[in-house]
Amino acid sequence: MFGLAGSRVLDIEQVSKVMLELKVLEPLGLTEVMVYGSYLYKLWARWMVQSMAEWHHQQQEQEYSNLRIP
């Protein structure tokens, strides 16, 4: 979702009131996201990142299901 080595972070970094820290968990292929900032902005950033992750997951599922159809 964030691209190789977090290369897509700049696209979502426009949340100017928070700081995002990304930690790639190598063997699992997951990324841990830490959000720093005021409580309300952290909630908003959390919602945004979760929404993006959900959308990305749905897109992957759709691509895989399209590959399975003979």
Jmol script that loads the backbone (N, CA, C; Angstrom):
load data "model"
ATOM      1  N   MET A   1       0.815  -1.189   0.000  1.00  0.00           N
ATOM      2  CA  MET A   1       0.000   0.000   0.000  1.00  0.00           C
ATOM      3  C   MET A   1       0.863   1.259   0.000  1.00  0.00           C
ATOM      4  N   PHE A   2       1.975   1.247   0.729  1.00  0.00           N
ATOM      5  CA  PHE A   2       2.832   2.423   0.819  1.00  0.00           C
ATOM      6  C   PHE A   2       3.946   2.423  -0.213  1.00  0.00           C
ATOM      7  N   GLY A   3       4.025   1.387  -1.047  1.00  0.00           N
ATOM      8  CA  GLY A   3       5.079   1.302  -2.045  1.00  0.00           C
ATOM      9  C   GLY A   3       6.374   0.772  -1.444  1.00  0.00           C
ATOM     10  N   LEU A   4       7.338   0.527  -2.301  1.00  0.00           N
ATOM     11  CA  LEU A   4       8.627   0.030  -1.830  1.00  0.00           C
ATOM     12  C   LEU A   4       9.309   1.068  -0.952  1.00  0.00           C
ATOM     13  N   ALA A   5       9.737   0.642   0.218  1.00  0.00           N
ATOM     14  CA  ALA A   5      10.427   1.519   1.178  1.00  0.00           C
ATOM     15  C   ALA A   5       9.621   2.776   1.491  1.00  0.00           C
ATOM     16  N   GLY A   6       8.288   2.651   1.461  1.00  0.00           N
ATOM     17  CA  GLY A   6       7.434   3.789   1.808  1.00  0.00           C
ATOM     18  C   GLY A   6       7.387   4.880   0.762  1.00  0.00           C
ATOM     19  N   SER A   7       7.652   4.549  -0.495  1.00  0.00           N
ATOM     20  CA  SER A   7       7.749   5.568  -1.544  1.00  0.00           C
ATOM     21  C   SER A   7       6.448   6.319  -1.795  1.00  0.00           C
ATOM     22  N   ARG A   8       5.311   5.738  -1.432  1.00  0.00           N
ATOM     23  CA  ARG A   8       4.032   6.411  -1.656  1.00  0.00           C
ATOM     24  C   ARG A   8       3.589   7.269  -0.473  1.00  0.00           C
ATOM     25  N   VAL A   9       4.381   7.334   0.564  1.00  0.00           N
ATOM     26  CA  VAL A   9       4.004   8.103   1.747  1.00  0.00           C
ATOM     27  C   VAL A   9       3.763   9.562   1.405  1.00  0.00           C
ATOM     28  N   LEU A  10       4.534  10.127   0.503  1.00  0.00           N
ATOM     29  CA  LEU A  10       4.365  11.536   0.152  1.00  0.00           C
ATOM     30  C   LEU A  10       2.958  11.817  -0.354  1.00  0.00           C
ATOM     31  N   ASP A  11       2.318  10.830  -0.974  1.00  0.00           N
ATOM     32  CA  ASP A  11       0.962  11.018  -1.474  1.00  0.00           C
ATOM     33  C   ASP A  11      -0.051  11.201  -0.354  1.00  0.00           C
ATOM     34  N   ILE A  12       0.205  10.599   0.793  1.00  0.00           N
ATOM     35  CA  ILE A  12      -0.758  10.706   1.890  1.00  0.00           C
ATOM     36  C   ILE A  12      -0.254  11.591   3.022  1.00  0.00           C
ATOM     37  N   GLU A  13       0.903  12.180   2.852  1.00  0.00           N
ATOM     38  CA  GLU A  13       1.507  12.964   3.915  1.00  0.00           C
ATOM     39  C   GLU A  13       0.889  14.352   4.025  1.00  0.00           C
ATOM     40  N   GLN A  14      -0.170  14.617   3.287  1.00  0.00           N
ATOM     41  CA  GLN A  14      -0.793  15.920   3.323  1.00  0.00           C
ATOM     42  C   GLN A  14      -1.621  16.128   4.584  1.00  0.00           C
ATOM     43  N   VAL A  15      -1.655  15.162   5.460  1.00  0.00           N
ATOM     44  CA  VAL A  15      -2.254  15.332   6.773  1.00  0.00           C
ATOM     45  C   VAL A  15      -1.204  16.084   7.582  1.00  0.00           C
ATOM     46  N   SER A  16      -1.283  17.392   7.569  1.00  0.00           N
ATOM     47  CA  SER A  16      -0.183  18.215   8.066  1.00  0.00           C
ATOM     48  C   SER A  16      -0.090  18.285   9.581  1.00  0.00           C
ATOM     49  N   LYS A  17      -1.054  17.767  10.292  1.00  0.00           N
ATOM     50  CA  LYS A  17      -1.047  17.873  11.747  1.00  0.00           C
ATOM     51  C   LYS A  17      -0.593  16.600  12.441  1.00  0.00           C
ATOM     52  N   VAL A  18      -0.157  15.620  11.674  1.00  0.00           N
ATOM     53  CA  VAL A  18       0.322  14.374  12.263  1.00  0.00           C
ATOM     54  C   VAL A  18       1.650  13.983  11.625  1.00  0.00           C
ATOM     55  N   MET A  19       2.341  13.084  12.310  1.00  0.00           N
ATOM     56  CA  MET A  19       3.547  12.500  11.749  1.00  0.00           C
ATOM     57  C   MET A  19       3.326  10.999  11.677  1.00  0.00           C
ATOM     58  N   LEU A  20       3.629  10.416  10.531  1.00  0.00           N
ATOM     59  CA  LEU A  20       3.509   8.979  10.350  1.00  0.00           C
ATOM     60  C   LEU A  20       4.894   8.354  10.386  1.00  0.00           C
ATOM     61  N   GLU A  21       5.013   7.271  11.132  1.00  0.00           N
ATOM     62  CA  GLU A  21       6.260   6.502  11.153  1.00  0.00           C
ATOM     63  C   GLU A  21       5.920   5.099  10.666  1.00  0.00           C
ATOM     64  N   LEU A  22       6.613   4.655   9.625  1.00  0.00           N
ATOM     65  CA  LEU A  22       6.350   3.343   9.038  1.00  0.00           C
ATOM     66  C   LEU A  22       7.479   2.392   9.380  1.00  0.00           C
ATOM     67  N   LYS A  23       7.100   1.187   9.765  1.00  0.00           N
ATOM     68  CA  LYS A  23       8.088   0.160  10.072  1.00  0.00           C
ATOM     69  C   LYS A  23       7.683  -1.095   9.305  1.00  0.00           C
ATOM     70  N   VAL A  24       8.515  -1.505   8.353  1.00  0.00           N
ATOM     71  CA  VAL A  24       8.222  -2.684   7.539  1.00  0.00           C
ATOM     72  C   VAL A  24       8.597  -3.931   8.333  1.00  0.00           C
ATOM     73  N   LEU A  25       7.649  -4.845   8.450  1.00  0.00           N
ATOM     74  CA  LEU A  25       7.875  -6.119   9.130  1.00  0.00           C
ATOM     75  C   LEU A  25       8.200  -7.150   8.050  1.00  0.00           C
ATOM     76  N   GLU A  26       9.482  -7.328   7.798  1.00  0.00           N
ATOM     77  CA  GLU A  26       9.995  -8.064   6.634  1.00  0.00           C
ATOM     78  C   GLU A  26       9.390  -9.449   6.394  1.00  0.00           C
ATOM     79  N   PRO A  27       9.482 -10.379   7.327  1.00  0.00           N
ATOM     80  CA  PRO A  27       9.042 -11.729   6.947  1.00  0.00           C
ATOM     81  C   PRO A  27       7.542 -11.817   6.663  1.00  0.00           C
ATOM     82  N   LEU A  28       6.768 -10.921   7.239  1.00  0.00           N
ATOM     83  CA  LEU A  28       5.316 -10.978   7.069  1.00  0.00           C
ATOM     84  C   LEU A  28       4.821 -10.146   5.897  1.00  0.00           C
ATOM     85  N   GLY A  29       5.634  -9.232   5.413  1.00  0.00           N
ATOM     86  CA  GLY A  29       5.205  -8.348   4.335  1.00  0.00           C
ATOM     87  C   GLY A  29       4.194  -7.320   4.808  1.00  0.00           C
ATOM     88  N   LEU A  30       4.189  -7.023   6.084  1.00  0.00           N
ATOM     89  CA  LEU A  30       3.265  -6.047   6.662  1.00  0.00           C
ATOM     90  C   LEU A  30       4.004  -4.760   6.985  1.00  0.00           C
ATOM     91  N   THR A  31       3.246  -3.697   7.207  1.00  0.00           N
ATOM     92  CA  THR A  31       3.823  -2.421   7.617  1.00  0.00           C
ATOM     93  C   THR A  31       3.118  -1.942   8.873  1.00  0.00           C
ATOM     94  N   GLU A  32       3.895  -1.642   9.893  1.00  0.00           N
ATOM     95  CA  GLU A  32       3.348  -1.072  11.122  1.00  0.00           C
ATOM     96  C   GLU A  32       3.342   0.445  10.953  1.00  0.00           C
ATOM     97  N   VAL A  33       2.224   1.078  11.272  1.00  0.00           N
ATOM     98  CA  VAL A  33       2.092   2.523  11.125  1.00  0.00           C
ATOM     99  C   VAL A  33       1.886   3.138  12.502  1.00  0.00           C
ATOM    100  N   MET A  34       2.784   4.036  12.878  1.00  0.00           N
ATOM    101  CA  MET A  34       2.638   4.791  14.124  1.00  0.00           C
ATOM    102  C   MET A  34       2.213   6.204  13.747  1.00  0.00           C
ATOM    103  N   VAL A  35       1.202   6.723  14.440  1.00  0.00           N
ATOM    104  CA  VAL A  35       0.679   8.057  14.151  1.00  0.00           C
ATOM    105  C   VAL A  35       0.923   8.932  15.375  1.00  0.00           C
ATOM    106  N   TYR A  36       1.574  10.069  15.166  1.00  0.00           N
ATOM    107  CA  TYR A  36       1.859  11.016  16.241  1.00  0.00           C
ATOM    108  C   TYR A  36       1.133  12.324  15.959  1.00  0.00           C
ATOM    109  N   GLY A  37       0.556  12.912  16.981  1.00  0.00           N
ATOM    110  CA  GLY A  37      -0.139  14.188  16.831  1.00  0.00           C
ATOM    111  C   GLY A  37      -1.225  14.319  17.879  1.00  0.00           C
ATOM    112  N   SER A  38      -2.054  15.345  17.738  1.00  0.00           N
ATOM    113  CA  SER A  38      -3.145  15.532  18.690  1.00  0.00           C
ATOM    114  C   SER A  38      -4.167  14.414  18.519  1.00  0.00           C
ATOM    115  N   TYR A  39      -4.971  14.200  19.535  1.00  0.00           N
ATOM    116  CA  TYR A  39      -5.911  13.082  19.558  1.00  0.00           C
ATOM    117  C   TYR A  39      -6.840  13.080  18.344  1.00  0.00           C
ATOM    118  N   LEU A  40      -7.464  14.207  18.045  1.00  0.00           N
ATOM    119  CA  LEU A  40      -8.420  14.256  16.935  1.00  0.00           C
ATOM    120  C   LEU A  40      -7.747  14.013  15.586  1.00  0.00           C
ATOM    121  N   TYR A  41      -6.571  14.593  15.386  1.00  0.00           N
ATOM    122  CA  TYR A  41      -5.864  14.383  14.125  1.00  0.00           C
ATOM    123  C   TYR A  41      -5.369  12.944  14.000  1.00  0.00           C
ATOM    124  N   LYS A  42      -4.990  12.343  15.138  1.00  0.00           N
ATOM    125  CA  LYS A  42      -4.591  10.938  15.101  1.00  0.00           C
ATOM    126  C   LYS A  42      -5.767  10.058  14.707  1.00  0.00           C
ATOM    127  N   LEU A  43      -6.951  10.356  15.238  1.00  0.00           N
ATOM    128  CA  LEU A  43      -8.144   9.586  14.863  1.00  0.00           C
ATOM    129  C   LEU A  43      -8.426   9.716  13.372  1.00  0.00           C
ATOM    130  N   TRP A  44      -8.322  10.944  12.861  1.00  0.00           N
ATOM    131  CA  TRP A  44      -8.586  11.181  11.445  1.00  0.00           C
ATOM    132  C   TRP A  44      -7.567  10.454  10.570  1.00  0.00           C
ATOM    133  N   ALA A  45      -6.289  10.554  10.942  1.00  0.00           N
ATOM    134  CA  ALA A  45      -5.240   9.887  10.169  1.00  0.00           C
ATOM    135  C   ALA A  45      -5.408   8.370  10.237  1.00  0.00           C
ATOM    136  N   ARG A  46      -5.781   7.869  11.405  1.00  0.00           N
ATOM    137  CA  ARG A  46      -6.009   6.428  11.559  1.00  0.00           C
ATOM    138  C   ARG A  46      -7.138   5.973  10.630  1.00  0.00           C
ATOM    139  N   TRP A  47      -8.234   6.737  10.608  1.00  0.00           N
ATOM    140  CA  TRP A  47      -9.357   6.398   9.734  1.00  0.00           C
ATOM    141  C   TRP A  47      -8.908   6.399   8.270  1.00  0.00           C
ATOM    142  N   MET A  48      -8.124   7.411   7.888  1.00  0.00           N
ATOM    143  CA  MET A  48      -7.674   7.529   6.509  1.00  0.00           C
ATOM    144  C   MET A  48      -6.785   6.347   6.118  1.00  0.00           C
ATOM    145  N   VAL A  49      -5.839   5.997   6.968  1.00  0.00           N
ATOM    146  CA  VAL A  49      -4.926   4.891   6.661  1.00  0.00           C
ATOM    147  C   VAL A  49      -5.692   3.570   6.619  1.00  0.00           C
ATOM    148  N   GLN A  50      -6.618   3.366   7.559  1.00  0.00           N
ATOM    149  CA  GLN A  50      -7.408   2.136   7.553  1.00  0.00           C
ATOM    150  C   GLN A  50      -8.281   2.045   6.303  1.00  0.00           C
ATOM    151  N   SER A  51      -8.858   3.169   5.894  1.00  0.00           N
ATOM    152  CA  SER A  51      -9.686   3.184   4.683  1.00  0.00           C
ATOM    153  C   SER A  51      -8.853   2.848   3.454  1.00  0.00           C
ATOM    154  N   MET A  52      -7.651   3.415   3.388  1.00  0.00           N
ATOM    155  CA  MET A  52      -6.762   3.123   2.259  1.00  0.00           C
ATOM    156  C   MET A  52      -6.356   1.655   2.255  1.00  0.00           C
ATOM    157  N   ALA A  53      -6.066   1.105   3.430  1.00  0.00           N
ATOM    158  CA  ALA A  53      -5.680  -0.306   3.518  1.00  0.00           C
ATOM    159  C   ALA A  53      -6.836  -1.203   3.092  1.00  0.00           C
ATOM    160  N   GLU A  54      -8.034  -0.870   3.524  1.00  0.00           N
ATOM    161  CA  GLU A  54      -9.209  -1.658   3.147  1.00  0.00           C
ATOM    162  C   GLU A  54      -9.443  -1.595   1.635  1.00  0.00           C
ATOM    163  N   TRP A  55      -9.340  -0.404   1.054  1.00  0.00           N
ATOM    164  CA  TRP A  55      -9.519  -0.248  -0.391  1.00  0.00           C
ATOM    165  C   TRP A  55      -8.471  -1.063  -1.145  1.00  0.00           C
ATOM    166  N   HIS A  56      -7.218  -0.962  -0.683  1.00  0.00           N
ATOM    167  CA  HIS A  56      -6.124  -1.692  -1.326  1.00  0.00           C
ATOM    168  C   HIS A  56      -6.379  -3.199  -1.253  1.00  0.00           C
ATOM    169  N   HIS A  57      -6.829  -3.667  -0.102  1.00  0.00           N
ATOM    170  CA  HIS A  57      -7.119  -5.091   0.080  1.00  0.00           C
ATOM    171  C   HIS A  57      -8.238  -5.537  -0.866  1.00  0.00           C
ATOM    172  N   GLN A  58      -9.273  -4.732  -0.988  1.00  0.00           N
ATOM    173  CA  GLN A  58     -10.381  -5.053  -1.893  1.00  0.00           C
ATOM    174  C   GLN A  58      -9.912  -5.096  -3.345  1.00  0.00           C
ATOM    175  N   GLN A  59      -9.036  -4.176  -3.717  1.00  0.00           N
ATOM    176  CA  GLN A  59      -8.509  -4.168  -5.082  1.00  0.00           C
ATOM    177  C   GLN A  59      -7.712  -5.435  -5.366  1.00  0.00           C
ATOM    178  N   GLN A  60      -6.906  -5.862  -4.396  1.00  0.00           N
ATOM    179  CA  GLN A  60      -6.128  -7.090  -4.570  1.00  0.00           C
ATOM    180  C   GLN A  60      -7.048  -8.295  -4.710  1.00  0.00           C
ATOM    181  N   GLU A  61      -8.088  -8.365  -3.869  1.00  0.00           N
ATOM    182  CA  GLU A  61      -9.034  -9.476  -3.956  1.00  0.00           C
ATOM    183  C   GLU A  61      -9.717  -9.500  -5.316  1.00  0.00           C
ATOM    184  N   GLN A  62     -10.081  -8.326  -5.811  1.00  0.00           N
ATOM    185  CA  GLN A  62     -10.740  -8.242  -7.109  1.00  0.00           C
ATOM    186  C   GLN A  62      -9.799  -8.705  -8.225  1.00  0.00           C
ATOM    187  N   GLU A  63      -8.541  -8.303  -8.152  1.00  0.00           N
ATOM    188  CA  GLU A  63      -7.568  -8.736  -9.157  1.00  0.00           C
ATOM    189  C   GLU A  63      -7.379 -10.249  -9.121  1.00  0.00           C
ATOM    190  N   TYR A  64      -7.290 -10.825  -7.908  1.00  0.00           N
ATOM    191  CA  TYR A  64      -7.118 -12.269  -7.784  1.00  0.00           C
ATOM    192  C   TYR A  64      -8.341 -13.017  -8.289  1.00  0.00           C
ATOM    193  N   SER A  65      -9.532 -12.496  -8.009  1.00  0.00           N
ATOM    194  CA  SER A  65     -10.745 -13.175  -8.475  1.00  0.00           C
ATOM    195  C   SER A  65     -10.855 -13.094  -9.997  1.00  0.00           C
ATOM    196  N   ASN A  66     -10.379 -12.014 -10.597  1.00  0.00           N
ATOM    197  CA  ASN A  66     -10.378 -11.905 -12.057  1.00  0.00           C
ATOM    198  C   ASN A  66      -9.407 -12.902 -12.687  1.00  0.00           C
ATOM    199  N   LEU A  67      -8.327 -13.212 -11.992  1.00  0.00           N
ATOM    200  CA  LEU A  67      -7.360 -14.179 -12.509  1.00  0.00           C
ATOM    201  C   LEU A  67      -7.903 -15.602 -12.457  1.00  0.00           C
ATOM    202  N   ARG A  68      -8.776 -15.887 -11.493  1.00  0.00           N
ATOM    203  CA  ARG A  68      -9.295 -17.244 -11.314  1.00  0.00           C
ATOM    204  C   ARG A  68     -10.386 -17.603 -12.312  1.00  0.00           C
ATOM    205  N   ILE A  69     -11.040 -16.627 -12.890  1.00  0.00           N
ATOM    206  CA  ILE A  69     -12.132 -16.907 -13.819  1.00  0.00           C
ATOM    207  C   ILE A  69     -11.547 -17.450 -15.124  1.00  0.00           C
ATOM    208  N   PRO A  70     -11.987 -18.667 -15.544  1.00  0.00           N
ATOM    209  CA  PRO A  70     -11.415 -19.257 -16.772  1.00  0.00           C
ATOM    210  C   PRO A  70     -11.897 -18.564 -18.016  1.00  0.00           C
TER     211      PRO A  70
END
end "model"
wireframe off; spacefill off
backbone 0.3
color backbone group
